[in-house]
Amino acid sequence: MDPTAVTRASGRYGAPHLVPRLLAPLAAVALAAIGLRIPGGWPAIDVVAFGLAIAWALAGIAGPVPGRMPGQTARGRRSPRQTARGQRSPGQLAALGALVAATALTAARIAAQNGAADQHQAARVVATLAAPLVIAVSFHFLLALPDGRLVTRGRRTLAVLGYVSAVGTGAGLAVARQPFGVMAGALVWPLALLCALPAGRMRYVRTAGHDRERMQWLGTGLLVAAVIALLSAVLHLLIDWPGPAGAVAAAAAVAVPLALILAEWPAVAPAGGRILVHAITAAGSSVIVAAIYLVIVLGFGQAPGNQAARDILGLSVLAAAVAALAFLPARARLTAFATRFVYGTREAPDEALRTFGSRMTRAVAMDELLLQLAESLRKTMGLTRAEIYTGTGDVLERAVSVPDADRASIVLTDRERPVVARAGVSGNAWAAIWLPWLLAGREQAQLRVAPVSHAGELLGLIVVERPERADAFTDEDDRVLTELARQAGLAFHNAKLDTALQTTLDALRHQAEELRESRARIVASGDAERRRVERNLHDGAQQHLVALAINLRLTKDIAAEDPAAVGEMLGQLAQDVQATIKELRELAHGIYPPLLADNGLGDALRAAAGRSPLTVYVTVADEVGRFPAEVEAAVYFSCTEALQNAAKHAEDATVQLRLWTEAGGLLFSVSDDGPGFDAAVARRGHGYVNMADRLGAIGGTVRWDSRPGHGAVVSGSIPLAT
């Protein structure tokens, strides 16, 4: 045997749990056996009572063990703290009730026998005390469902009050030497159970899993017992059958412990919900039939006076009950047959409504969904044609047509569109006024037009057509078309939102990809710029400084030998120093112009224009002042890049450089009257990419407009923080 299985079995049914679990039910069965062996007459109610005690004892054996209750430890057993609370499982409560019931029944049997007076009196006292306790245990059982725990103080208080009432009642009757009668039990017991049902319903709503299945089976058992008891009482009133109605009603209660046993059977436990639904339906039908018979027979007529009349009435009651129970399973088939009989091969008109609603939840593509809708409409309404138009602008396009037809469109003016959107399902006369294009070629046909709209926005049309001599469209057809148009409007709106969302996601992905590429280009450009600065310093300023150092040493060496030559060499050194300073200044302009940092964009751009080989006119608006360093740098280097491109491609051209603010943004443009170029090709160039990266890094944009023979304009804008 699998060791794991042994471990599980021992954890569930090992000696620490098995002995206390079996003690109460075995004691109940033993007491019932003793009671059954006591000689004397056997009333039917006694036989039923002992049978119920044995059934509840079996339910106690089959019930869940305490180690499977909620709040388990990781090994599937209750923690010591939970065990210390003394909570009982439903199986233990069922076994306890069976034991108390067997004790009461056996004591009552002993008290009914001839024997010693003391023995007779003691047995009567035990029976009188135990009988109310059976009701108290049942009350406790319902309060503690489904896991045997009294989870709130209110439930614990009610359970204690139940036991106190039972003990008080039994003690009072024992002192008065009065038995706890069968009629008293038949009255008090159902009342106690009814008082506990609301608490059970509250626990049912909060449970899940097997606990819920257990309560579903218990509910089924209670319903079956109640219905059998009710029907036996009704039949007894009507036809005086069955004779011992009380015994039959009590025997029906065996359905409750049997249901609890089935709840612990893994093969059938999951079906508890479905069976409870059928039980509720059957119980309701049976109650209605019984009530109707009671009202008609006893209220408007009289009870049958002979056996033949009773037999006929009993058979009619049985036939009515069977018919009520059989109608529900047969209803779906009868409805399908009636639909085929009335509508022939097509389905009921509202079938399209049901199927369209179900398809909307299956993520079917919109084109396929509309095609299925048109086909369903044509089939269910007996149409010659079904069409669906879609569109949100001035034009509605025929997206679907069954039978298939060429594409067609309807143009709506601003005056027509809101009228069509607000219209309901309309016919030929309305279409002739507002949508005359729909009637082209089918003036004699019956037409129905259902506008598809959402929140007052026209999204499409549903157009259906029947022959002139066919059945006229009914109010039910119009209702179905109205509801379909509403659902289609919701579907179109959702599809529109999905498209907008997908477009936004695509734009975000594209923007993220551009940002990644831009960052890579910026890093690469920065590395290239550092290498350029290093190369210029090495090849330019550094070489000049090395030459200055050599010339200074030569001047020192010849100062003593040829003083006249020293002056000439010092003059040459001064020129070399000026050349070095100029080269360093030009290099600094390429990194970050000092004039830009000190005076701002206006002076820096004028200085850059002055260094250009072209004629450049600079216009800076008066409102242009100082801006953040990153904004000024982006505009400055973008303008110098545009000037360099103009100098490269537009020799002898005149350039206009403008800088101004407008609508919360800083704008610039560099235009020339040169030969122009192909803007699409230029946008792939290094200059455009550099400008786009610089401006895009701070939320700006750049635009190049040009065509051969018409000059070029480079413009850009940067939003300014308010």
Order of alpha helices (4+ residues) and beta strands (2+ residues): alpha-alpha-alpha-alpha-alpha-alpha-alpha-alpha-alpha-alpha-alpha-alpha-alpha-alpha-alpha-beta-beta-beta-alpha-alpha-beta-beta-alpha-alpha-alpha-alpha-alpha-beta-alpha-beta-beta-alpha-alpha-beta-beta
